[in-house]
Amino acid sequence: MLADQRCRYIVRVLHSQASVSTLELSRALHVSAETIRRDLVRLERQGELRRVFGGAVSVTRQRKSEPSFDRRSAINSDKKRAIGEACRDVVADAETIFIDVGTTGQAVAAALAPTFTGTIVTHSLLVAIEVAEGSTAELVLAPGRMRRGEWSLTGAATHEFLANMRYDVALVSCGGVDAAAGPTDFDFDDAEVKRTVAQHAERAYVLADSSKHGVVGRYVIGDWYDVSGIVTDSAPPEGLAASIWSAGGEIHHP
């Protein structure tokens, strides 16, 4: 395969999954890792990607931060409601479930609250309000320091409390989901809590609307082998879906 053909292939892969490893490209294109590194240098000079240790990331799909809470509340509301409805397929009555912070977690709580009769654990004040006002489910609210602007509780006490519980199902929000990078987030403390909760759950599902497909945040939550699958509003891109399925994960959407 000629260099131009390889470069076009690399750009297509990055458009689909936002990050790719040198080893993955070397195997797919049947060339040496050194050849791939030269291709990545060329594409970086052309502004098509940014090289990182072991591979490359898309310059258009990687983000350093996410919008403010107020901004997130105003966008993709239909997609978040669809995720909330789809979450009914992964939880059962009498289970203990964790619902994460953020606008997607709030939408999930609103969808589950009218009928769910188990126990809901959270460190989100907005989730707690949805459950308290619209459900007979037992509510367990983790302690912690108020995180202004995010309507959530955080800190060592929060992490310790959530780490000392077991969950039948954890519904974990994220900043982005990518075929190679897995689920990621933009806040270090949030990512640490998400990893801990997923490890203490019988089943853990990542919540990500389609605007987060192919997006890579700063902090890794885990890889696709660390979770049971994804709940989203529409079918993920082919590359992302293949990575989830190859890890034995499930994909739930309306």
DAFEN-V112195 format. One record per pair of residues at least 4 apart in sequence whose ideal C-beta (glycine too) atoms are under 8 Angstrom apart, sorted by the first residue. I is the first residue (numbers start at 1). J is the second residue. If there is no record, write none. Layout:
i=I j=J
i=I j=J
This chain:
i=1 j=5
i=1 j=6
i=1 j=9
i=1 j=29
i=1 j=30
i=1 j=31
i=2 j=6
i=3 j=7
i=3 j=39
i=3 j=42
i=4 j=8
i=5 j=9
i=6 j=10
i=6 j=29
i=6 j=31
i=6 j=35
i=6 j=36
i=6 j=39
i=7 j=11
i=7 j=39
i=7 j=42
i=7 j=43
i=7 j=48
i=8 j=12
i=9 j=13
i=9 j=28
i=9 j=29
i=10 j=14
i=10 j=20
i=10 j=25
i=10 j=39
i=10 j=40
i=10 j=43
i=10 j=48
i=10 j=49
i=10 j=56
i=11 j=15
i=11 j=43
i=11 j=48
i=11 j=49
i=12 j=16
i=13 j=17
i=13 j=20
i=13 j=25
i=13 j=239
i=14 j=18
i=14 j=19
i=14 j=20
i=14 j=48
i=14 j=49
i=14 j=56
i=14 j=57
i=14 j=58
i=14 j=61
i=15 j=58
i=15 j=61
i=15 j=214
i=16 j=179
i=16 j=214
i=16 j=237
i=16 j=238
i=16 j=239
i=16 j=240
i=17 j=178
i=17 j=179
i=17 j=180
i=17 j=214
i=17 j=237
i=17 j=239
i=17 j=240
i=17 j=243
i=18 j=57
i=18 j=58
i=18 j=61
i=18 j=62
i=18 j=176
i=18 j=178
i=18 j=179
i=18 j=180
i=18 j=181
i=18 j=214
i=18 j=215
i=18 j=216
i=19 j=52
i=19 j=55
i=19 j=56
i=19 j=57
i=19 j=58
i=19 j=62
i=19 j=178
i=19 j=179
i=19 j=180
i=19 j=181
i=19 j=216
i=20 j=24
i=20 j=25
i=20 j=55
i=20 j=56
i=20 j=180
i=21 j=25
i=21 j=54
i=21 j=55
i=21 j=180
i=22 j=26
i=22 j=33
i=22 j=36
i=22 j=37
i=22 j=40
i=22 j=54
i=22 j=55
i=22 j=56
i=23 j=27
i=23 j=33
i=23 j=54
i=23 j=55
i=24 j=28
i=24 j=55
i=24 j=180
i=25 j=29
i=25 j=36
i=25 j=39
i=25 j=55
i=26 j=30
i=26 j=31
i=26 j=32
i=26 j=33
i=26 j=35
i=26 j=36
i=29 j=36
i=31 j=35
i=31 j=36
i=32 j=36
i=33 j=37
i=34 j=38
i=35 j=39
i=36 j=40
i=37 j=41
i=38 j=42
i=39 j=43
i=40 j=44
i=40 j=49
i=40 j=51
i=40 j=55
i=40 j=56
i=41 j=45
i=41 j=51
i=42 j=46
i=43 j=48
i=43 j=49
i=43 j=56
i=44 j=48
i=44 j=49
i=44 j=50
i=44 j=51
i=44 j=56
i=47 j=59
i=48 j=59
i=49 j=56
i=49 j=57
i=49 j=58
i=49 j=59
i=50 j=56
i=50 j=57
i=50 j=58
i=50 j=59
i=50 j=62
i=51 j=55
i=51 j=56
i=52 j=56
i=52 j=57
i=55 j=180
i=57 j=61
i=57 j=62
i=57 j=216
i=58 j=62
i=58 j=214
i=58 j=216
i=61 j=178
i=61 j=214
i=61 j=215
i=61 j=216
i=62 j=215
i=62 j=216
i=63 j=175
i=63 j=176
i=63 j=186
i=63 j=215
i=63 j=216
i=63 j=217
i=64 j=186
i=64 j=218
i=65 j=186
i=66 j=72
i=66 j=175
i=66 j=186
i=66 j=217
i=67 j=71
i=67 j=72
i=67 j=75
i=68 j=72
i=68 j=149
i=69 j=73
i=69 j=102
i=69 j=103
i=69 j=149
i=69 j=150
i=69 j=151
i=70 j=74
i=71 j=75
i=72 j=76
i=72 j=102
i=72 j=103
i=73 j=77
i=73 j=103
i=75 j=211
i=76 j=80
i=76 j=209
i=76 j=211
i=77 j=81
i=77 j=107
i=78 j=82
i=78 j=233
i=79 j=83
i=79 j=209
i=79 j=210
i=79 j=211
i=79 j=233
i=79 j=234
i=80 j=84
i=80 j=103
i=80 j=104
i=80 j=106
i=80 j=107
i=80 j=209
i=80 j=233
i=81 j=85
i=81 j=107
i=81 j=110
i=81 j=111
i=82 j=86
i=82 j=209
i=82 j=233
i=82 j=234
i=82 j=253
i=82 j=254
i=83 j=87
i=83 j=104
i=83 j=107
i=83 j=108
i=83 j=207
i=83 j=209
i=83 j=231
i=83 j=232
i=83 j=233
i=84 j=107
i=84 j=108
i=84 j=109
i=84 j=110
i=84 j=111
i=84 j=112
i=85 j=111
i=85 j=254
i=86 j=90
i=86 j=231
i=86 j=232
i=86 j=233
i=86 j=252
i=86 j=253
i=86 j=254
i=87 j=91
i=87 j=108
i=87 j=111
i=87 j=112
i=87 j=171
i=87 j=205
i=87 j=207
i=87 j=231
i=87 j=252
i=88 j=111
i=88 j=112
i=88 j=115
i=89 j=252
i=90 j=169
i=90 j=171
i=90 j=203
i=90 j=205
i=90 j=231
i=90 j=250
i=90 j=252
i=91 j=95
i=91 j=97
i=91 j=112
i=91 j=116
i=91 j=118
i=91 j=168
i=91 j=169
i=91 j=171
i=92 j=118
i=92 j=168
i=93 j=115
i=93 j=116
i=93 j=117
i=93 j=118
i=94 j=117
i=94 j=118
i=95 j=118
i=95 j=119
i=95 j=168
i=95 j=169
i=96 j=118
i=96 j=119
i=96 j=121
i=96 j=165
i=96 j=166
i=96 j=167
i=96 j=168
i=96 j=169
i=97 j=116
i=97 j=118
i=97 j=119
i=97 j=120
i=97 j=121
i=97 j=167
i=97 j=168
i=97 j=169
i=97 j=170
i=97 j=171
i=98 j=120
i=98 j=121
i=98 j=122
i=98 j=162
i=98 j=165
i=98 j=167
i=98 j=169
i=98 j=170
i=98 j=171
i=98 j=172
i=98 j=197
i=98 j=201
i=99 j=105
i=99 j=108
i=99 j=109
i=99 j=112
i=99 j=120
i=99 j=121
i=99 j=122
i=99 j=124
i=99 j=127
i=99 j=171
i=100 j=104
i=100 j=105
i=100 j=122
i=100 j=124
i=100 j=170
i=100 j=171
i=100 j=172
i=100 j=173
i=100 j=194
i=100 j=197
i=100 j=207
i=101 j=105
i=101 j=122
i=101 j=123
i=101 j=124
i=101 j=126
i=101 j=127
i=101 j=150
i=101 j=151
i=101 j=152
i=101 j=173
i=101 j=190
i=102 j=106
i=102 j=124
i=102 j=150
i=102 j=152
i=102 j=173
i=103 j=107
i=104 j=108
i=104 j=173
i=104 j=207
i=104 j=208
i=104 j=209
i=105 j=109
i=105 j=122
i=105 j=124
i=105 j=126
i=105 j=127
i=105 j=171
i=105 j=173
i=105 j=207
i=106 j=110
i=106 j=124
i=106 j=126
i=106 j=127
i=106 j=130
i=107 j=111
i=108 j=112
i=108 j=127
i=108 j=171
i=108 j=207
i=109 j=113
i=109 j=120
i=109 j=122
i=109 j=124
i=109 j=126
i=109 j=127
i=109 j=130
i=109 j=131
i=110 j=130
i=110 j=134
i=112 j=116
i=112 j=120
i=112 j=135
i=112 j=137
i=113 j=130
i=113 j=131
i=113 j=133
i=113 j=134
i=113 j=135
i=113 j=137
i=114 j=134
i=114 j=135
i=116 j=120
i=116 j=135
i=116 j=137
i=117 j=136
i=117 j=137
i=118 j=137
i=118 j=138
i=118 j=168
i=119 j=137
i=119 j=138
i=119 j=139
i=119 j=140
i=120 j=127
i=120 j=131
i=120 j=135
i=120 j=137
i=120 j=138
i=120 j=139
i=120 j=140
i=121 j=140
i=121 j=142
i=121 j=162
i=121 j=165
i=121 j=167
i=122 j=127
i=122 j=128
i=122 j=131
i=122 j=139
i=122 j=140
i=122 j=141
i=122 j=142
i=123 j=141
i=123 j=142
i=123 j=144
i=123 j=152
i=123 j=153
i=123 j=154
i=123 j=158
i=123 j=162
i=123 j=193
i=124 j=128
i=124 j=151
i=124 j=152
i=124 j=153
i=125 j=129
i=125 j=141
i=125 j=151
i=125 j=152
i=125 j=153
i=126 j=130
i=126 j=151
i=126 j=152
i=127 j=131
i=128 j=132
i=128 j=139
i=128 j=141
i=129 j=133
i=130 j=134
i=130 j=135
i=131 j=135
i=131 j=137
i=131 j=139
i=132 j=139
i=135 j=139
i=140 j=165
i=141 j=153
i=142 j=153
i=142 j=157
i=142 j=158
i=142 j=161
i=142 j=162
i=143 j=153
i=143 j=157
i=143 j=158
i=143 j=161
i=144 j=153
i=144 j=154
i=144 j=155
i=144 j=157
i=144 j=158
i=144 j=161
i=145 j=153
i=145 j=154
i=145 j=155
i=145 j=157
i=145 j=158
i=146 j=153
i=147 j=151
i=147 j=152
i=147 j=153
i=147 j=154
i=153 j=158
i=154 j=158
i=154 j=189
i=154 j=190
i=154 j=193
i=155 j=159
i=155 j=189
i=156 j=160
i=157 j=161
i=158 j=162
i=158 j=193
i=159 j=163
i=159 j=189
i=159 j=192
i=159 j=193
i=159 j=196
i=160 j=164
i=161 j=165
i=162 j=193
i=162 j=196
i=162 j=197
i=162 j=200
i=163 j=196
i=163 j=200
i=165 j=200
i=166 j=200
i=166 j=201
i=166 j=202
i=167 j=197
i=167 j=200
i=167 j=201
i=167 j=202
i=167 j=204
i=168 j=201
i=168 j=202
i=168 j=203
i=169 j=201
i=169 j=202
i=169 j=203
i=169 j=204
i=169 j=205
i=170 j=197
i=170 j=198
i=170 j=200
i=170 j=201
i=170 j=203
i=170 j=204
i=170 j=205
i=171 j=205
i=171 j=207
i=171 j=231
i=172 j=183
i=172 j=194
i=172 j=197
i=172 j=198
i=172 j=204
i=172 j=205
i=172 j=206
i=172 j=207
i=172 j=221
i=172 j=227
i=173 j=194
i=173 j=206
i=173 j=207
i=173 j=208
i=174 j=183
i=174 j=184
i=174 j=185
i=174 j=194
i=174 j=206
i=174 j=207
i=174 j=208
i=174 j=212
i=174 j=217
i=174 j=221
i=175 j=184
i=175 j=185
i=175 j=186
i=175 j=212
i=175 j=215
i=175 j=217
i=176 j=181
i=176 j=183
i=176 j=184
i=176 j=185
i=176 j=208
i=176 j=212
i=176 j=214
i=176 j=215
i=176 j=216
i=176 j=217
i=177 j=182
i=177 j=183
i=177 j=184
i=177 j=206
i=177 j=208
i=177 j=212
i=177 j=213
i=177 j=214
i=177 j=215
i=177 j=230
i=177 j=236
i=177 j=240
i=178 j=182
i=178 j=184
i=178 j=214
i=178 j=215
i=178 j=216
i=178 j=240
i=179 j=214
i=179 j=237
i=179 j=239
i=179 j=240
i=179 j=242
i=179 j=243
i=180 j=243
i=181 j=216
i=181 j=220
i=182 j=220
i=182 j=221
i=182 j=222
i=182 j=223
i=182 j=224
i=182 j=226
i=182 j=243
i=183 j=194
i=183 j=206
i=183 j=208
i=183 j=220
i=183 j=221
i=183 j=222
i=183 j=224
i=183 j=227
i=183 j=230
i=184 j=191
i=184 j=215
i=184 j=216
i=184 j=217
i=184 j=218
i=184 j=219
i=184 j=220
i=184 j=221
i=185 j=190
i=185 j=191
i=185 j=194
i=185 j=217
i=185 j=218
i=185 j=219
i=185 j=221
i=186 j=190
i=186 j=217
i=186 j=218
i=186 j=219
i=187 j=191
i=187 j=219
i=188 j=192
i=188 j=218
i=188 j=219
i=189 j=193
i=190 j=194
i=190 j=219
i=191 j=195
i=191 j=217
i=191 j=219
i=191 j=220
i=191 j=221
i=192 j=196
i=193 j=197
i=194 j=198
i=194 j=221
i=195 j=199
i=195 j=221
i=195 j=222
i=195 j=226
i=196 j=200
i=197 j=201
i=197 j=204
i=198 j=204
i=198 j=221
i=198 j=222
i=198 j=226
i=198 j=227
i=199 j=226
i=203 j=228
i=204 j=226
i=204 j=227
i=204 j=228
i=205 j=227
i=205 j=228
i=205 j=229
i=205 j=230
i=205 j=231
i=205 j=250
i=205 j=252
i=206 j=221
i=206 j=227
i=206 j=229
i=206 j=230
i=206 j=231
i=207 j=230
i=207 j=231
i=207 j=232
i=208 j=212
i=208 j=213
i=208 j=230
i=208 j=231
i=208 j=232
i=209 j=232
i=209 j=233
i=210 j=232
i=210 j=233
i=210 j=234
i=210 j=236
i=211 j=215
i=213 j=232
i=213 j=236
i=213 j=237
i=213 j=240
i=214 j=237
i=214 j=240
i=221 j=226
i=222 j=226
i=222 j=227
i=223 j=247
i=224 j=243
i=224 j=244
i=224 j=246
i=224 j=247
i=224 j=249
i=225 j=247
i=225 j=248
i=227 j=249
i=228 j=249
i=228 j=250
i=229 j=244
i=229 j=249
i=229 j=250
i=229 j=251
i=229 j=252
i=230 j=236
i=230 j=244
i=230 j=249
i=230 j=250
i=230 j=251
i=230 j=252
i=231 j=252
i=231 j=253
i=232 j=236
i=232 j=251
i=232 j=252
i=232 j=253
i=233 j=253
i=233 j=254
i=234 j=253
i=234 j=254
i=235 j=241
i=235 j=251
i=235 j=253
i=236 j=240
i=236 j=241
i=236 j=244
i=236 j=251
i=237 j=241
i=238 j=242
i=239 j=243
i=240 j=244
i=241 j=245
i=241 j=251
i=242 j=246
i=243 j=247
i=244 j=249
i=244 j=250
i=244 j=251
i=245 j=249
i=245 j=251
